[in-house]
């Protein structure tokens, strides 16, 4: 590179193929069929923070007496994380009585950041929180030494409502687990709940239960809700009258057709836009049911729950994709008994069938002893005949389900139909040096810049507010477009490292297997890259942290990242050693790890492989280019970002004339240059 900062003649570039395959590891997913990893002894609520630090715990208090209007801090703690499975992330849901308390603030910089080099990423629910459930999802993105032992996970500030009535209000933990360095999701051995006593004494406390408290009354002396029992997975309703699976104490299922209560096959059919009700019914085998906690789940893109009533308990006050039912009675219910009624409204203009599944959290008799349960799903159809309901997965006994509630659910398509996609694309002549859009010089020989927008869920011209619910379950794997041959020079004469464009990305992502409820903006400067397929650079080995750092750093100190100066080895694998004619390269540091982008151009009419797809392009349609995010040929790298979703917006500018790299050969003041890492990674 010369010292003069002038524009050089180079080819126009255009994104042609976006290859976004498996992006990042599902941290809270675990391996199917793997043996449970040894985990922490307990995750607990401590109502007194005295003695609690990042790496030590004082005595635990499970109750505190307070006055209406009072603010207090509590801790969620973890005990005895083994050295064999150290922690890199955690998650829990705190269920509380929204009529009595609210969550005002939370601080997670304790045990998870105890070791040097930690970088906290907190994707917990926003605060303040007043709806009765608050989910914490926190990860350490950049620690070389995961944490072990005892300490505080989250310090939470709660506010007692000035209008809270006298009574004892429980706080519960659910959906709790921590993640170890191998991305195993490990539930704690025990979950310890706690109580807030408002103008009341902590001397006589009820036994903690898993009852939801979104619309509670103060707990005075409820029956004991047992540890979750062994539960037979729910099955589709069989023909005829269902009967309990042999060995089950209770059968719980759906009544589609009203009184008298029974669990019956078939479905509730609603007209398009219509309304109707179902009942949740228990059939006991002689042992009365004293307490139960259930989730009734459905597809919110077809039907909405509009109301719920329970004879001996409560429902959650707001509905997303499930209704939480909690009942308790000293006398117990026996025989065939209705537990709850749920009202549904069909989504306007929607049609299809939704499974209505019963997830059993806990069921016990009047003495608090657990009962074995089998569950039967139901079906609600809107304007069509039913399809069989899927079989839900029931967690092992004694372990919470590590699958957070999706508060912004995407569509569940009717069988055989793809989910909504809604792609968009625009391309125009641009002048990179002005703030206006699409104002480039269209005169012959002017070497203008190109601006290309590609999107999913942003409208056909990529200029509308994103439609999140419609496209949440969609993304794209391969996109192919072409630049006319007449629009490009025959050869590329820009030096390696020359600045050739810019790409900005806006997308949704999920952390720790949570829904894609967070938005991220990425920016990449695009540099001319080497196309010498014999001079290669490798990422770090599979299983390492920050696997793309070798491509992002500047090993020889010349101001050009090594991933531009040498050809990434995985591109040879991806394209079966095909020879490109040009490559653009960019890096960005995202949530503690480096990401890479490669735009790889091939000659018109090329016959190439992209992964397992063999492609032969018509020479007359122009120059194909491939965009590659990360390394699609390798397993997803370790990380806390576990999903990458639509809506998605990419705004790419490629230059008609490249610009000298401000970092090479000598960096100019203020330039954002790559890290010189000649000493190793």
C-alpha positions as CSV (number, residue, x, y, z in Angstrom):
1,X,0.0,0.0,0.0
2,X,1.2,3.5,-0.6
3,X,1.0,6.3,1.8
4,X,-1.4,8.4,-0.3
5,X,-5.1,7.9,0.7
6,X,-6.7,7.8,-2.8
7,X,-9.4,5.7,-4.3
8,X,-8.1,2.9,-6.5
9,X,-9.9,1.4,-9.4
10,X,-11.4,-2.0,-8.5
11,X,-14.3,-4.2,-9.3
12,X,-17.8,-3.5,-8.2
13,X,-18.9,-6.0,-5.6
14,X,-22.3,-7.3,-4.7
15,X,-23.6,-9.8,-2.2
16,X,-24.9,-12.7,-4.2
17,X,-25.2,-15.7,-1.9
18,X,-25.8,-15.6,1.9
19,X,-24.9,-18.8,3.5
20,X,-26.1,-18.7,7.0
21,X,-26.2,-22.2,8.3
22,X,-25.9,-23.5,11.9
23,X,-24.6,-20.4,13.6
24,X,-24.0,-20.8,17.3
25,X,-24.4,-23.7,19.8
26,X,-27.7,-24.2,21.6
27,X,-26.1,-23.9,25.1
28,X,-29.1,-25.0,27.1
29,X,-29.9,-27.9,24.9
30,X,-27.6,-30.6,26.0
31,X,-26.9,-33.9,24.2
32,X,-29.8,-36.3,23.5
33,X,-29.3,-39.5,25.4
34,X,-26.3,-38.3,27.3
35,X,-25.9,-39.2,31.0
36,X,-26.7,-36.3,33.3
37,X,-23.6,-34.3,34.3
38,X,-22.8,-33.8,38.0
39,X,-24.1,-30.4,39.0
40,X,-24.6,-28.1,41.9
41,X,-26.2,-29.2,45.1
42,X,-28.8,-26.4,45.2
43,X,-30.1,-23.1,43.8
44,X,-31.8,-21.1,46.5
45,X,-33.5,-17.8,47.4
46,X,-31.9,-16.2,50.4
47,X,-34.0,-13.4,52.0
48,X,-30.9,-11.9,53.9
49,X,-27.8,-11.0,51.9
50,X,-25.6,-10.7,55.0
51,X,-22.5,-12.9,54.5
52,X,-23.2,-13.5,50.8
53,X,-20.5,-12.6,48.3
54,X,-19.4,-13.7,44.9
55,X,-17.6,-16.7,46.3
56,X,-19.1,-17.3,49.7
57,X,-22.5,-17.8,51.3
58,X,-23.7,-16.9,54.8
59,X,-26.6,-18.7,56.6
60,X,-29.7,-18.9,54.4
61,X,-32.9,-17.2,55.6
62,X,-36.1,-18.4,53.9
63,X,-38.4,-15.6,55.2
64,X,-38.4,-11.9,56.0
65,X,-41.0,-9.8,57.7
66,X,-41.7,-6.5,56.0
67,X,-44.1,-3.6,55.8
68,X,-46.1,-2.5,52.8
69,X,-44.0,-0.1,50.7
70,X,-40.7,-1.5,51.9
71,X,-37.8,-2.3,49.5
72,X,-35.4,-5.1,50.2
73,X,-32.6,-7.0,48.5
74,X,-32.6,-10.8,48.2
75,X,-30.1,-13.2,46.7
76,X,-30.4,-16.2,44.4
77,X,-27.5,-18.4,45.2
78,X,-25.9,-21.6,44.1
79,X,-24.1,-24.2,46.2
80,X,-21.2,-26.5,45.4
81,X,-20.6,-26.3,41.6
82,X,-18.1,-29.1,41.0
83,X,-14.7,-28.5,39.5
84,X,-15.5,-31.2,36.9
85,X,-18.4,-29.1,35.5
86,X,-17.6,-25.4,36.1
87,X,-20.1,-22.7,35.2
88,X,-20.2,-20.4,32.2
89,X,-23.8,-19.3,32.3
90,X,-27.0,-19.7,34.4
91,X,-30.8,-19.3,34.1
92,X,-33.7,-19.4,36.4
93,X,-37.3,-18.1,36.6
94,X,-38.4,-16.3,39.8
95,X,-42.2,-16.7,40.3
96,X,-43.7,-14.2,42.8
97,X,-47.0,-12.7,44.0
98,X,-47.5,-9.8,41.7
99,X,-50.3,-8.4,43.9
100,X,-47.8,-8.1,46.8
101,X,-44.3,-7.6,45.3
102,X,-42.6,-6.5,42.1
103,X,-39.0,-6.8,40.9
104,X,-37.2,-3.5,40.6
105,X,-33.5,-4.3,39.8
106,X,-31.0,-7.1,39.6
107,X,-27.2,-7.4,39.6
108,X,-25.5,-10.6,38.3
109,X,-21.8,-9.5,38.6
110,X,-21.0,-12.0,41.4
111,X,-19.9,-15.6,41.1
112,X,-20.2,-15.7,37.3
113,X,-17.5,-12.9,37.0
114,X,-15.3,-14.0,40.0
115,X,-12.4,-15.1,37.8
116,X,-10.3,-12.7,35.8
117,X,-11.2,-12.0,32.2
118,X,-14.9,-12.4,32.6
119,X,-17.3,-10.5,30.3
120,X,-20.9,-10.5,31.6
121,X,-23.7,-10.7,29.1
122,X,-27.1,-10.3,30.7
123,X,-30.2,-11.2,28.6
124,X,-32.6,-11.3,31.5
125,X,-36.2,-10.0,31.3
126,X,-36.4,-6.2,31.4
127,X,-37.0,-4.4,34.7
128,X,-39.0,-3.4,36.6
129,X,-41.1,-6.6,36.3
130,X,-44.7,-6.8,37.6
131,X,-46.3,-9.8,35.9
132,X,-45.5,-12.5,38.4
133,X,-42.6,-14.2,36.6
134,X,-39.1,-12.9,35.9
135,X,-36.5,-14.9,34.0
136,X,-32.7,-14.4,34.5
137,X,-30.4,-15.5,31.7
138,X,-26.8,-14.6,32.1
139,X,-23.6,-15.7,30.5
140,X,-19.8,-15.2,30.9
141,X,-18.7,-14.7,27.3
142,X,-15.0,-14.2,27.7
143,X,-13.7,-16.1,30.7
144,X,-10.9,-18.6,30.2
145,X,-11.6,-20.0,33.7
146,X,-15.2,-20.9,34.4
147,X,-16.4,-20.6,38.0
148,X,-16.9,-23.3,40.7
149,X,-18.0,-23.6,44.3
150,X,-20.5,-21.4,46.2
151,X,-21.7,-17.9,45.6
152,X,-24.4,-15.4,44.6
153,X,-25.9,-15.7,41.1
154,X,-28.1,-12.6,41.2
155,X,-28.9,-9.9,43.8
156,X,-32.5,-8.8,43.2
157,X,-34.2,-5.8,44.6
158,X,-37.9,-6.2,45.3
159,X,-40.6,-3.7,46.3
160,X,-43.5,-4.6,48.5
161,X,-46.6,-3.0,47.2
162,X,-48.0,-0.3,49.5
163,X,-51.4,-2.0,49.0
164,X,-50.2,-5.5,49.9
165,X,-52.6,-7.2,52.3
166,X,-51.3,-9.0,55.4
167,X,-50.1,-12.5,54.7
168,X,-47.2,-14.8,53.7
169,X,-46.3,-14.7,50.0
170,X,-44.0,-17.3,48.5
171,X,-41.2,-16.8,46.0
172,X,-40.4,-19.8,43.8
173,X,-37.6,-20.8,41.5
174,X,-38.3,-22.8,38.3
175,X,-36.7,-23.5,34.9
176,X,-33.4,-23.4,36.7
177,X,-30.0,-24.7,35.5
178,X,-26.4,-23.7,35.0
179,X,-24.3,-24.3,31.9
180,X,-20.8,-25.9,32.2
181,X,-17.8,-25.4,29.9
182,X,-19.0,-28.2,27.6
183,X,-22.4,-26.6,27.2
184,X,-24.2,-29.1,29.3
185,X,-27.4,-27.7,30.9
186,X,-27.3,-29.0,34.5
187,X,-30.3,-28.5,36.8
188,X,-29.4,-28.1,40.5
189,X,-30.1,-31.0,42.9
190,X,-32.5,-28.9,44.9
191,X,-34.5,-25.7,44.4
192,X,-35.1,-23.8,47.7
193,X,-38.0,-21.3,47.8
194,X,-38.7,-18.5,50.2
195,X,-41.4,-16.2,51.7
196,X,-42.2,-12.5,52.2
197,X,-44.3,-12.0,55.3
198,X,-46.2,-8.7,54.9
199,X,-47.4,-7.4,58.3
200,X,-47.1,-11.0,59.4
201,X,-44.8,-13.4,61.3
202,X,-42.3,-15.8,59.8
203,X,-42.7,-18.1,62.8
204,X,-45.3,-20.4,61.1
205,X,-44.7,-20.9,57.4
206,X,-46.4,-23.1,54.9
207,X,-44.4,-25.7,53.0
208,X,-43.0,-24.2,49.8
209,X,-44.9,-25.2,46.7
210,X,-44.6,-24.6,43.0
211,X,-47.9,-22.8,42.8
212,X,-47.9,-19.8,40.4
213,X,-48.6,-16.5,42.2
214,X,-49.5,-14.1,39.4
215,X,-52.9,-13.4,40.9
216,X,-52.6,-14.8,44.4
217,X,-54.2,-14.5,47.8
218,X,-51.8,-14.5,50.8
219,X,-50.7,-18.1,51.7
220,X,-51.9,-19.0,55.2
221,X,-51.9,-22.8,55.4
222,X,-52.2,-24.5,52.0
223,X,-51.7,-28.2,51.5
224,X,-48.2,-29.4,50.7
225,X,-47.5,-29.6,46.9
226,X,-45.1,-32.6,46.5
227,X,-41.9,-32.9,44.6
228,X,-42.7,-33.5,40.9
229,X,-43.6,-37.2,40.5
230,X,-42.8,-39.7,37.8
231,X,-45.0,-38.7,34.9
232,X,-46.0,-40.7,31.9
233,X,-45.6,-38.6,28.7
234,X,-48.8,-37.2,27.3
235,X,-50.2,-39.1,24.3
236,X,-52.8,-38.2,21.7
237,X,-56.4,-39.0,22.8
238,X,-57.1,-42.6,21.8
239,X,-60.4,-43.7,20.3
240,X,-63.1,-44.3,22.9
241,X,-62.9,-43.3,26.6
242,X,-59.3,-42.8,27.8
243,X,-58.1,-44.8,30.8
244,X,-55.0,-44.2,33.0
245,X,-51.8,-45.8,31.8
246,X,-51.2,-48.9,34.0
247,X,-49.4,-47.9,37.2
248,X,-50.8,-44.3,37.1
249,X,-52.8,-42.9,40.0
250,X,-54.4,-40.1,38.0
251,X,-55.4,-39.4,34.4
252,X,-55.5,-35.7,33.4
253,X,-56.8,-34.6,30.0
254,X,-59.1,-32.4,28.0
255,X,-62.9,-32.3,27.9
256,X,-63.9,-30.9,24.5
257,X,-67.7,-31.2,24.7
258,X,-68.9,-29.8,28.0
259,X,-70.9,-31.4,30.9
260,X,-70.8,-34.0,32.2
261,X,-67.0,-33.9,32.8
262,X,-65.0,-36.5,31.1
263,X,-61.8,-36.9,29.0
264,X,-63.0,-37.5,25.5
265,X,-61.5,-38.0,22.1
266,X,-62.0,-35.7,19.2
267,X,-61.6,-31.9,19.1
268,X,-63.3,-28.6,19.7
269,X,-64.0,-27.0,16.3
270,X,-64.3,-23.2,16.2
271,X,-65.5,-21.2,13.2
272,X,-62.9,-18.7,11.8
273,X,-62.8,-15.9,14.4
274,X,-65.1,-17.8,16.7
275,X,-64.9,-18.6,20.5
276,X,-65.4,-21.7,22.7
277,X,-64.3,-23.4,25.9
278,X,-62.7,-26.6,27.0
279,X,-62.3,-28.1,30.5
280,X,-59.3,-29.8,32.2
281,X,-60.5,-33.0,33.9
282,X,-58.9,-35.4,36.3
283,X,-59.9,-39.1,36.6
284,X,-58.6,-40.6,39.8
285,X,-58.1,-44.2,40.6
286,X,-59.4,-44.0,44.1
287,X,-56.8,-41.6,45.7
288,X,-58.2,-38.1,45.9
289,X,-56.1,-35.3,44.4
290,X,-55.2,-32.6,47.0
291,X,-53.0,-30.3,44.9
292,X,-51.9,-29.9,41.3
293,X,-49.9,-27.6,39.1
294,X,-50.3,-27.9,35.3
295,X,-49.5,-26.0,32.2
296,X,-52.0,-26.2,29.3
297,X,-50.2,-25.2,26.1
298,X,-51.5,-24.2,22.7
299,X,-50.6,-22.4,19.5
300,X,-51.1,-18.6,20.0
301,X,-51.1,-18.1,16.2
302,X,-54.4,-20.0,15.9
303,X,-56.1,-19.4,19.2
304,X,-55.8,-17.1,22.2
305,X,-56.8,-18.0,25.8
306,X,-59.2,-15.3,27.0
307,X,-60.2,-16.6,30.4
308,X,-59.7,-19.3,33.0
309,X,-61.5,-20.4,36.2
310,X,-60.4,-23.0,38.7
311,X,-62.7,-24.5,41.3
312,X,-60.1,-24.7,44.1
313,X,-57.3,-22.5,42.9
314,X,-56.0,-19.8,40.5
315,X,-54.8,-19.3,36.9
316,X,-52.1,-16.9,35.6
317,X,-53.6,-13.5,34.9
318,X,-52.1,-13.1,31.4
319,X,-51.7,-15.7,28.7
320,X,-49.1,-16.1,26.0
321,X,-48.8,-19.7,24.8
322,X,-50.0,-21.5,27.9
323,X,-52.4,-21.3,30.9
324,X,-50.8,-22.1,34.3
325,X,-53.3,-23.8,36.6
326,X,-52.7,-24.3,40.4
327,X,-55.3,-26.0,42.6
328,X,-55.3,-27.1,46.2
329,X,-58.1,-28.5,48.4
330,X,-57.9,-30.1,51.8
331,X,-60.9,-32.4,51.0
332,X,-59.4,-33.5,47.7
333,X,-61.2,-34.3,44.5
334,X,-61.9,-37.9,43.4
335,X,-63.7,-39.8,40.7
336,X,-64.1,-37.8,37.5
337,X,-63.7,-34.1,38.4
338,X,-63.3,-30.9,36.5
339,X,-60.2,-28.9,37.5
340,X,-60.5,-25.8,35.3
341,X,-62.4,-24.2,32.5
342,X,-60.5,-22.3,29.8
343,X,-62.0,-20.0,27.2
344,X,-60.4,-19.5,23.8
345,X,-60.9,-17.1,20.9
346,X,-59.8,-18.0,17.4
347,X,-57.3,-15.6,15.8
348,X,-59.1,-13.6,13.1
349,X,-58.7,-15.1,9.6
350,X,-56.5,-18.0,11.0
351,X,-57.3,-21.6,10.3
352,X,-55.9,-24.9,11.2
353,X,-55.5,-27.1,14.3
354,X,-53.7,-26.6,17.5
355,X,-52.7,-29.3,19.9
356,X,-53.8,-28.5,23.5
357,X,-51.2,-30.3,25.7
358,X,-51.2,-30.8,29.4
359,X,-47.8,-30.5,31.0
360,X,-47.8,-31.9,34.5
361,X,-45.6,-30.0,36.9
362,X,-46.7,-31.7,40.1
363,X,-49.7,-33.6,41.5
364,X,-50.2,-34.8,45.0
365,X,-52.8,-36.3,47.4
366,X,-54.3,-34.5,50.4
367,X,-51.3,-35.6,52.6
368,X,-48.8,-34.1,50.2
369,X,-47.5,-37.4,48.8
370,X,-46.8,-37.4,45.0
371,X,-49.1,-39.2,42.6
372,X,-48.1,-40.8,39.4
373,X,-49.9,-39.1,36.4
374,X,-50.6,-39.9,32.8
375,X,-51.7,-37.0,30.6
376,X,-53.8,-36.9,27.4
377,X,-53.6,-34.0,24.9
378,X,-56.6,-32.4,23.2
379,X,-57.1,-30.5,20.0
380,X,-58.8,-27.2,19.0
381,X,-59.4,-26.7,15.3
382,X,-60.3,-23.4,13.6
383,X,-62.4,-23.8,10.4
384,X,-60.9,-27.3,9.6
385,X,-60.9,-30.9,10.7
386,X,-58.4,-32.0,13.4
387,X,-55.0,-33.5,13.0
388,X,-53.4,-35.7,15.6
389,X,-51.9,-33.8,18.5
390,X,-48.1,-34.2,19.0
391,X,-46.7,-36.0,22.0
392,X,-45.1,-33.6,24.4
393,X,-41.9,-34.3,26.3
394,X,-42.2,-34.6,30.0
395,X,-39.1,-33.9,32.1
396,X,-37.5,-36.6,34.3
397,X,-38.8,-36.7,37.9
398,X,-37.4,-34.2,40.2
399,X,-35.9,-31.9,37.6
400,X,-37.3,-28.7,36.2
401,X,-37.9,-28.2,32.5
402,X,-35.1,-26.0,31.1
403,X,-37.1,-24.4,28.4
404,X,-38.1,-20.8,29.2
405,X,-41.5,-19.4,28.3
406,X,-41.5,-17.9,24.8
407,X,-43.2,-14.5,25.3
408,X,-43.1,-13.6,21.6
409,X,-44.0,-16.9,19.9
410,X,-43.6,-17.5,16.2
411,X,-46.1,-19.2,14.0
412,X,-46.7,-22.9,14.1
413,X,-47.4,-23.8,10.5
414,X,-50.2,-26.1,9.4
415,X,-48.7,-29.5,8.5
416,X,-47.2,-29.5,5.1
417,X,-47.0,-25.7,4.8
418,X,-43.8,-23.7,5.2
419,X,-43.6,-20.8,7.8
420,X,-44.0,-17.3,6.5
421,X,-40.7,-16.0,4.9
422,X,-41.4,-12.5,3.5
423,X,-37.9,-11.8,1.9
424,X,-37.1,-8.4,0.4
425,X,-34.3,-7.0,-1.7
426,X,-33.2,-3.7,-3.3
427,X,-30.1,-2.6,-5.2
428,X,-29.2,0.9,-6.4
429,X,-26.4,3.0,-7.6
430,X,-24.8,4.7,-4.5
431,X,-22.3,7.4,-3.6
432,X,-20.6,6.1,-0.4
433,X,-19.2,9.5,0.4
434,X,-22.5,11.3,0.8
435,X,-25.2,10.8,3.5
436,X,-28.0,10.5,0.9
437,X,-29.1,7.1,-0.4
438,X,-29.0,5.9,-4.0
439,X,-27.4,9.1,-5.3
440,X,-24.5,7.5,-7.3
441,X,-23.3,8.6,-10.7
442,X,-25.0,6.6,-13.4
443,X,-22.8,7.9,-16.3
444,X,-20.9,5.2,-18.3
445,X,-17.4,4.7,-16.9
446,X,-18.2,6.5,-13.6
447,X,-17.3,3.6,-11.3
448,X,-20.2,4.2,-8.9
449,X,-20.7,2.3,-5.6
450,X,-23.5,-0.3,-5.2
451,X,-25.9,-0.5,-2.3
452,X,-27.7,-3.8,-1.8
453,X,-30.3,-4.5,0.9
454,X,-31.4,-8.1,1.7
455,X,-34.0,-8.7,4.4
456,X,-36.5,-11.1,5.9
457,X,-39.6,-9.5,7.5
458,X,-38.7,-5.9,6.6
459,X,-41.0,-5.6,3.7
460,X,-40.3,-6.1,-0.1
461,X,-38.0,-3.1,-0.2
462,X,-36.4,-3.6,3.2
463,X,-37.7,-0.3,4.5
464,X,-40.6,-1.2,6.9
465,X,-40.7,-1.9,10.6
466,X,-39.9,-5.6,11.1
467,X,-42.8,-8.1,11.3
468,X,-41.4,-10.2,14.2
469,X,-44.3,-12.7,14.9
470,X,-44.8,-13.5,11.2
471,X,-41.2,-14.4,10.3
472,X,-39.7,-15.5,13.6
473,X,-39.4,-19.2,12.5
474,X,-37.9,-18.3,9.2
475,X,-34.4,-17.7,8.0
476,X,-32.4,-18.4,4.8
477,X,-29.8,-20.9,3.9
478,X,-28.7,-20.0,0.4
479,X,-29.4,-16.9,-1.7
480,X,-28.0,-16.6,-5.2
481,X,-27.9,-13.5,-7.3
482,X,-25.6,-12.3,-10.1
483,X,-23.8,-9.2,-11.3
484,X,-23.8,-8.7,-15.1
485,X,-20.4,-9.4,-16.7
486,X,-20.5,-6.0,-18.5
487,X,-20.8,-4.3,-15.1
488,X,-17.4,-5.7,-13.8
489,X,-13.8,-5.4,-15.0
490,X,-12.2,-8.6,-16.1
491,X,-9.6,-8.7,-13.4
492,X,-9.2,-7.3,-9.9
493,X,-6.3,-4.9,-9.4
494,X,-6.8,-3.7,-5.9
495,X,-4.1,-4.8,-3.3
496,X,-4.9,-7.2,-0.4
497,X,-6.2,-5.2,2.5
498,X,-7.7,-2.3,0.5
499,X,-10.9,-1.1,1.9
500,X,-13.7,-2.2,-0.5
501,X,-17.0,-1.7,1.3
502,X,-19.1,-2.0,4.4
503,X,-21.9,-4.3,5.6
504,X,-24.3,-3.6,8.4
505,X,-26.5,-6.3,9.9
506,X,-29.6,-6.1,12.1
507,X,-30.9,-9.4,13.4
508,X,-32.6,-11.0,16.4
509,X,-30.7,-13.5,18.6
510,X,-31.4,-15.7,21.6
511,X,-29.2,-16.3,24.6
512,X,-29.1,-19.6,26.5
513,X,-31.7,-21.3,24.4
514,X,-34.2,-18.5,25.1
515,X,-36.4,-17.1,22.3
516,X,-34.9,-14.5,19.9
517,X,-36.0,-11.5,22.0
518,X,-32.9,-9.5,21.7
519,X,-31.7,-7.4,18.7
520,X,-28.1,-7.0,17.6
521,X,-26.4,-4.6,15.2
522,X,-23.2,-5.7,13.5
523,X,-20.8,-3.7,11.3
524,X,-18.1,-5.1,9.1
525,X,-15.5,-3.2,7.1
526,X,-14.8,-5.2,3.9
527,X,-11.2,-5.6,2.8
528,X,-9.8,-7.2,-0.4
529,X,-8.7,-10.7,0.6
530,X,-6.2,-13.2,-0.8
531,X,-7.5,-15.8,-3.2
532,X,-4.3,-17.9,-3.1
533,X,-6.0,-21.3,-2.1
534,X,-2.6,-22.8,-1.3
535,X,-1.6,-20.2,1.4
536,X,-4.1,-21.0,4.1
537,X,-5.1,-19.9,7.6
538,X,-7.0,-22.1,10.1
539,X,-9.4,-21.1,12.8
540,X,-8.8,-22.5,16.3
541,X,-9.6,-26.2,16.8
542,X,-13.3,-27.2,17.2
543,X,-14.3,-26.9,20.9
544,X,-12.0,-23.9,21.5
545,X,-13.3,-20.5,22.6
546,X,-13.1,-17.5,20.2
547,X,-12.4,-19.8,17.3
548,X,-12.0,-17.1,14.6
549,X,-9.5,-15.0,16.5
550,X,-6.6,-16.2,14.3
551,X,-8.3,-14.7,11.3
552,X,-9.1,-11.3,13.0
553,X,-5.7,-10.5,14.4
554,X,-2.6,-9.0,12.6
555,X,0.2,-11.5,13.2
556,X,2.9,-9.7,11.2
557,X,2.1,-6.1,12.3
558,X,1.4,-4.7,8.8
559,X,-2.1,-3.5,9.7
560,X,-4.0,-6.2,7.7
561,X,-5.9,-9.0,9.5
562,X,-4.5,-12.4,8.8
563,X,-7.9,-13.6,7.5
564,X,-7.5,-11.2,4.6
565,X,-3.8,-11.9,3.9
566,X,-4.3,-15.7,3.8
567,X,-7.2,-17.8,2.4
568,X,-9.3,-19.5,5.1
569,X,-8.9,-23.2,4.9
570,X,-12.6,-23.9,5.5
571,X,-13.5,-22.1,2.2
572,X,-11.5,-24.8,0.4
573,X,-13.7,-27.4,2.2
574,X,-16.9,-25.5,1.5
575,X,-16.3,-25.0,-2.2
576,X,-14.4,-28.3,-2.9
577,X,-11.2,-26.4,-3.7
578,X,-12.8,-24.2,-6.4
579,X,-10.7,-21.2,-7.4
580,X,-12.4,-17.9,-6.8
581,X,-11.7,-14.7,-8.8
582,X,-12.1,-12.3,-5.9
583,X,-12.7,-12.3,-2.1
584,X,-13.8,-9.6,0.4
585,X,-13.2,-10.2,4.1
586,X,-14.5,-8.6,7.3
587,X,-14.4,-9.2,11.0
588,X,-16.4,-7.9,14.0
589,X,-16.0,-8.5,17.7
590,X,-19.5,-9.6,19.0
591,X,-20.3,-10.5,22.6
592,X,-16.7,-11.4,23.5
593,X,-15.9,-13.4,20.3
594,X,-14.8,-12.7,16.8
595,X,-17.0,-13.3,13.8
596,X,-15.9,-13.4,10.2
597,X,-17.6,-12.7,6.8
598,X,-16.3,-13.7,3.5
599,X,-17.8,-12.7,0.1
600,X,-16.3,-15.1,-2.5
601,X,-16.7,-14.4,-6.2
602,X,-16.4,-17.0,-9.0
603,X,-16.0,-16.8,-12.7
604,X,-19.2,-16.7,-14.8
605,X,-20.5,-20.2,-15.7
606,X,-18.6,-21.8,-12.8
607,X,-19.4,-25.3,-11.7
608,X,-19.0,-25.3,-7.9
609,X,-20.0,-27.1,-4.7
610,X,-21.4,-25.1,-1.8
611,X,-21.3,-27.6,1.0
612,X,-23.3,-30.6,-0.3
613,X,-25.0,-28.6,-3.0
614,X,-23.6,-28.9,-6.6
615,X,-24.3,-25.8,-8.8
616,X,-23.6,-25.0,-12.4
617,X,-24.3,-21.4,-13.3
618,X,-25.4,-20.1,-16.7
619,X,-22.6,-17.9,-17.9
620,X,-25.0,-15.4,-19.4
621,X,-26.5,-14.4,-16.0
622,X,-23.2,-12.9,-14.7
623,X,-20.7,-13.2,-11.9
624,X,-21.9,-15.3,-8.9
625,X,-20.7,-14.5,-5.4
626,X,-21.1,-16.3,-2.1
627,X,-21.3,-14.8,1.3
628,X,-20.1,-17.0,4.1
629,X,-20.7,-16.2,7.8
630,X,-18.2,-18.0,10.1
631,X,-17.4,-21.6,9.1
632,X,-20.4,-23.6,7.9
633,X,-18.2,-26.7,7.6
634,X,-17.6,-27.0,11.3
635,X,-19.8,-27.6,14.4
636,X,-21.1,-24.3,15.8
637,X,-18.5,-22.7,18.1
638,X,-19.0,-22.5,21.9
639,X,-20.9,-19.4,23.0
640,X,-23.8,-18.1,24.9
641,X,-25.7,-16.8,21.8
642,X,-27.8,-19.9,20.9
643,X,-30.1,-18.8,18.1
644,X,-30.0,-16.4,15.1
645,X,-33.4,-15.4,13.8
646,X,-35.5,-13.3,11.5
647,X,-36.4,-10.5,11.2
648,X,-33.1,-9.9,9.5
649,X,-31.7,-6.8,7.6
650,X,-28.4,-6.6,5.7
651,X,-27.3,-3.3,4.2
652,X,-24.2,-3.8,2.0
653,X,-22.2,-1.1,0.2
654,X,-19.5,-2.2,-2.2
655,X,-17.2,0.4,-3.7
656,X,-16.6,1.2,-7.4
657,X,-13.1,2.3,-6.4
658,X,-11.5,1.0,-3.3
659,X,-9.9,3.1,-0.5
660,X,-6.5,2.7,0.9
661,X,-6.4,0.9,4.2
662,X,-5.9,3.5,7.0
663,X,-4.0,0.9,9.0
664,X,-1.4,0.0,6.4
665,X,1.5,0.4,5.9
666,X,1.5,2.9,8.8
667,X,-1.7,3.4,10.9
668,X,-3.1,6.9,10.8
669,X,-4.3,8.5,14.0
670,X,-7.7,7.3,15.1
671,X,-7.8,4.3,12.8
672,X,-9.5,1.1,14.1
673,X,-6.8,-1.4,13.3
674,X,-6.5,-5.1,14.0
675,X,-4.8,-6.3,17.1
676,X,-1.1,-7.2,16.6
677,X,-1.0,-10.7,18.0
678,X,2.4,-12.0,16.9
679,X,2.9,-13.6,20.3
680,X,0.2,-16.2,19.8
681,X,-3.5,-16.6,20.5
